[in-house]
Amino acid sequence: MRDDFVVLVPGIMGTALTRGGLDVWDASLRTLGGFLGPRRTKEVLGLQEGIGDADPEPSHALDVGRVIPGARLLPGLISDTGFTDLRQNLGLTEEQFAVFPYDWRLSNRNTAAKLERFVDERLARWRTKADPGLHPGAREAKVVFVCRSMGGLVVRYYTEVLGGWRNTRSVTTLGTPYSGSVKALRFLAGRARWVPGPLNEWVHEICSTYPSLGQLIPTYRVVLDPEEGRTQLTGRVPIEGIDPRTIEDSFVFFEEVKRAVRANDEQYGRDRYALHAFGGDKHRTDQAVSFSAKGRWTFHPDFSGSADPDDRLLTPRGDGTVASFAQIPPEWGSLGRVLWLDSRHADLVNAEGAVEQLRRICHDMPLARLLSSDHPVGVELPDVAVAGEPFEVWATDADAAMRLRVRRVAEDGTHGEDVEMTPCGDDAFRAELRSGPGRWTVEVYSPTTAYVCRDVVLVL
């Protein structure tokens, strides 16, 4: 219905976590004070051991601040270009749109319970106070959810396990890891790509205490075996750096949701609310892991090491953070219903096709099917670079006629260095950028087509 209430649920790093008014994660990444020494920073950012689904103890508690509209990243795991002007682009009034802020460190079960209270309060307010002249159907309104990344897991738990589907008209997820992410596994094991060793250790020590990140560990058949094909992580050799209980909790969390979906489908039907999934499928993305005879493990961008020939036919792509097939709700069973975008994980919600589709969903209009362009370009760049030193940006499967370029975009929207990408064989192109310290959006674009792809780099 056009008079429904729209709620945006962000993902990791999408909400400022503060103490004494200071955005502690942002301040820590800007100054790298904890990275360089003071243990107090780690104590503030971390959570108590064994927190489970509970709230933090006072010494670890942080205030939930504003939802962050601009660029952010958690080095080695996730980046986000923000959602500036999303409400206006969707054609919604301030009263009809809300963003749910939350402590993204906590268990997704905990956050889903907080979302339930948030929805109950805000939906009731909308139903009773919306202008009946402008919104005649508001008294029968439900919620239209727009979910970024992990936010989709929070909403999925709310709708299916907590029964929130009764108040839900539709759920749209963008890059949600419905069956986990190998990049999260790599991150939690302290093996993040692109991140300098000391910073990697600092981030790993803090974030390994976050239940939400543990609930991103992949539950699909992620382990390559030269004899068995693919198997799940459970029952494998211990993974250095990850508590086995964390892996177990991820499987329990995803199984809770799948079991609830099956039960709700059987009792109430599959059309309880509309489910839409947007994803990225053009970019190099970690897909699998393997173990040596001595228990050492390796990450893989494809399934070529599997004994099952069918595995080797799988498309080894994704949005740079989540594999393409992991962005599919398990009950769908195929790639066909996902609406694919050219964007990387960081920028899915801002892609032109995504905004147009979301506008249609919010205004109860028919959906368009094609969101990707005709350009299957994959982009890769580091999460972290060093000030004054060059860092590389790559594009694959690109056409020379696109004349691809790369530029830096500052937080105020001004453009910095802008360079042409040069060919390096097999439809691949590269460019080097240099930058001063800060957090930059890097934009690969074509001046001859409408193609654009964005991500975020932290320059130290």
NORVEN-V427053 format. One record per residue. N is the residue number from 1. OMEGA is omega as a letter, one per 40 degrees, with the letter a starting at -180 (999 if undefined). NEAR is the number of other ideal C-beta (glycine too) atoms within 8 Angstrom. Layout:
n | omega | near
N | OMEGA | NEAR
N | OMEGA | NEAR
//
This chain:
n | omega | near
1 | i | 9
2 | a | 8
3 | i | 10
4 | a | 11
5 | a | 13
6 | i | 14
7 | i | 15
8 | i | 15
9 | a | 15
10 | a | 16
11 | i | 14
12 | a | 12
13 | a | 12
14 | a | 12
15 | i | 14
16 | i | 12
17 | a | 14
18 | i | 12
19 | a | 9
20 | i | 4
21 | a | 4
22 | i | 7
23 | a | 9
24 | i | 13
25 | a | 11
26 | i | 9
27 | a | 10
28 | i | 13
29 | i | 10
30 | a | 7
31 | a | 6
32 | i | 10
33 | i | 10
34 | i | 14
35 | a | 9
36 | i | 6
37 | a | 6
38 | a | 7
39 | a | 7
40 | i | 7
41 | i | 11
42 | a | 11
43 | i | 9
44 | a | 10
45 | a | 10
46 | i | 10
47 | a | 10
48 | i | 10
49 | i | 4
50 | a | 4
51 | i | 12
52 | a | 6
53 | a | 8
54 | i | 7
55 | a | 5
56 | i | 13
57 | a | 6
58 | a | 5
59 | a | 6
60 | a | 11
61 | i | 8
62 | i | 12
63 | i | 7
64 | a | 10
65 | a | 9
66 | i | 6
67 | a | 11
68 | a | 12
69 | a | 6
70 | a | 8
71 | i | 13
72 | i | 13
73 | i | 14
74 | a | 12
75 | i | 14
76 | a | 13
77 | a | 12
78 | i | 13
79 | a | 12
80 | i | 17
81 | i | 12
82 | a | 10
83 | a | 10
84 | i | 6
85 | a | 6
86 | a | 11
87 | i | 8
88 | a | 7
89 | i | 8
90 | i | 12
91 | a | 7
92 | i | 10
93 | i | 6
94 | a | 6
95 | a | 7
96 | a | 10
97 | i | 13
98 | i | 9
99 | a | 9
100 | i | 12
101 | i | 10
102 | i | 11
103 | a | 10
104 | i | 14
105 | a | 11
106 | i | 16
107 | i | 12
108 | i | 14
109 | i | 10
110 | a | 12
111 | i | 14
112 | i | 14
113 | i | 9
114 | i | 9
115 | i | 15
116 | i | 11
117 | i | 8
118 | a | 11
119 | a | 13
120 | a | 9
121 | a | 8
122 | i | 11
123 | i | 13
124 | i | 8
125 | i | 8
126 | a | 13
127 | a | 11
128 | a | 7
129 | i | 6
130 | i | 13
131 | a | 5
132 | i | 8
133 | i | 5
134 | a | 6
135 | a | 12
136 | a | 6
137 | a | 9
138 | a | 11
139 | i | 7
140 | a | 8
141 | i | 15
142 | a | 12
143 | i | 13
144 | a | 13
145 | i | 13
146 | a | 12
147 | i | 16
148 | i | 17
149 | a | 17
150 | i | 14
151 | i | 16
152 | i | 16
153 | i | 15
154 | a | 15
155 | i | 16
156 | i | 13
157 | i | 15
158 | a | 13
159 | a | 13
160 | a | 12
161 | a | 10
162 | i | 10
163 | a | 6
164 | i | 13
165 | a | 11
166 | i | 6
167 | a | 9
168 | i | 13
169 | a | 9
170 | i | 11
171 | i | 14
172 | a | 14
173 | i | 16
174 | i | 14
175 | a | 15
176 | i | 15
177 | a | 16
178 | i | 13
179 | i | 10
180 | a | 15
181 | i | 13
182 | i | 15
183 | i | 12
184 | i | 14
185 | i | 16
186 | a | 13
187 | a | 15
188 | i | 15
189 | a | 11
190 | a | 10
191 | a | 8
192 | i | 14
193 | i | 8
194 | a | 8
195 | i | 12
196 | a | 7
197 | a | 6
198 | i | 7
199 | i | 13
200 | a | 13
201 | a | 9
202 | a | 11
203 | a | 14
204 | a | 14
205 | a | 9
206 | a | 12
207 | i | 12
208 | i | 13
209 | a | 10
210 | i | 11
211 | a | 16
212 | a | 14
213 | i | 13
214 | i | 12
215 | i | 13
216 | i | 13
217 | a | 14
218 | i | 15
219 | i | 11
220 | a | 9
221 | a | 7
222 | a | 13
223 | i | 13
224 | i | 12
225 | a | 11
226 | i | 6
227 | a | 4
228 | a | 6
229 | i | 9
230 | i | 13
231 | i | 9
232 | a | 11
233 | a | 12
234 | i | 7
235 | i | 5
236 | i | 9
237 | a | 5
238 | i | 5
239 | a | 12
240 | i | 5
241 | a | 9
242 | i | 12
243 | i | 6
244 | i | 8
245 | i | 6
246 | i | 13
247 | i | 14
248 | a | 9
249 | i | 11
250 | i | 15
251 | i | 11
252 | a | 8
253 | a | 13
254 | i | 12
255 | i | 9
256 | a | 10
257 | a | 13
258 | i | 10
259 | i | 8
260 | i | 10
261 | a | 11
262 | a | 9
263 | i | 8
264 | i | 11
265 | a | 10
266 | a | 5
267 | a | 5
268 | i | 6
269 | a | 5
270 | a | 4
271 | i | 5
272 | i | 9
273 | i | 11
274 | i | 8
275 | i | 8
276 | i | 12
277 | i | 15
278 | i | 15
279 | i | 17
280 | a | 18
281 | a | 13
282 | a | 12
283 | i | 13
284 | a | 8
285 | i | 16
286 | a | 11
287 | a | 13
288 | i | 15
289 | i | 12
290 | a | 11
291 | i | 9
292 | i | 8
293 | a | 3
294 | i | 4
295 | i | 8
296 | a | 6
297 | a | 9
298 | i | 7
299 | a | 10
300 | i | 13
301 | i | 8
302 | a | 9
303 | a | 13
304 | i | 6
305 | a | 8
306 | i | 13
307 | a | 7
308 | a | 8
309 | i | 5
310 | i | 6
311 | a | 11
312 | i | 10
313 | a | 5
314 | i | 10
315 | a | 5
316 | a | 9
317 | i | 11
318 | a | 15
319 | a | 17
320 | i | 13
321 | a | 14
322 | i | 17
323 | a | 13
324 | a | 17
325 | i | 9
326 | i | 14
327 | a | 17
328 | i | 15
329 | a | 7
330 | a | 9
331 | i | 8
332 | i | 9
333 | i | 5
334 | a | 6
335 | a | 8
336 | a | 4
337 | i | 7
338 | i | 13
339 | a | 12
340 | a | 10
341 | i | 13
342 | a | 11
343 | i | 14
344 | a | 14
345 | a | 14
346 | a | 15
347 | a | 12
348 | a | 17
349 | a | 12
350 | i | 12
351 | a | 12
352 | i | 6
353 | a | 12
354 | a | 15
355 | i | 13
356 | i | 9
357 | i | 15
358 | i | 12
359 | i | 12
360 | i | 11
361 | a | 14
362 | a | 13
363 | i | 8
364 | i | 6
365 | i | 7
366 | a | 4
367 | i | 9
368 | a | 9
369 | a | 5
370 | i | 5
371 | i | 12
372 | i | 10
373 | i | 7
374 | a | 3
375 | a | 11
376 | a | 5
377 | i | 15
378 | a | 11
379 | i | 14
380 | i | 9
381 | a | 10
382 | i | 9
383 | a | 13
384 | i | 14
385 | a | 11
386 | a | 8
387 | i | 9
388 | a | 5
389 | a | 7
390 | i | 6
391 | a | 13
392 | i | 9
393 | a | 15
394 | i | 10
395 | i | 14
396 | i | 11
397 | a | 8
398 | i | 13
399 | a | 6
400 | a | 6
401 | i | 5
402 | i | 12
403 | a | 9
404 | i | 14
405 | i | 13
406 | i | 13
407 | i | 12
408 | i | 13
409 | a | 12
410 | a | 11
411 | i | 8
412 | i | 4
413 | i | 5
414 | a | 6
415 | i | 7
416 | a | 10
417 | a | 8
418 | a | 8
419 | i | 10
420 | i | 7
421 | a | 14
422 | a | 7
423 | i | 7
424 | i | 6
425 | i | 4
426 | i | 4
427 | i | 7
428 | a | 11
429 | a | 12
430 | i | 11
431 | i | 12
432 | i | 9
433 | i | 12
434 | a | 8
435 | i | 14
436 | a | 6
437 | i | 6
438 | i | 8
439 | a | 12
440 | i | 13
441 | i | 12
442 | a | 15
443 | i | 11
444 | a | 14
445 | i | 11
446 | i | 12
447 | a | 5
448 | i | 6
449 | i | 7
450 | a | 6
451 | i | 12
452 | i | 8
453 | a | 13
454 | i | 15
455 | a | 14
456 | i | 16
457 | i | 15
458 | a | 11
459 | a | 13
460 | 999 | 10
//
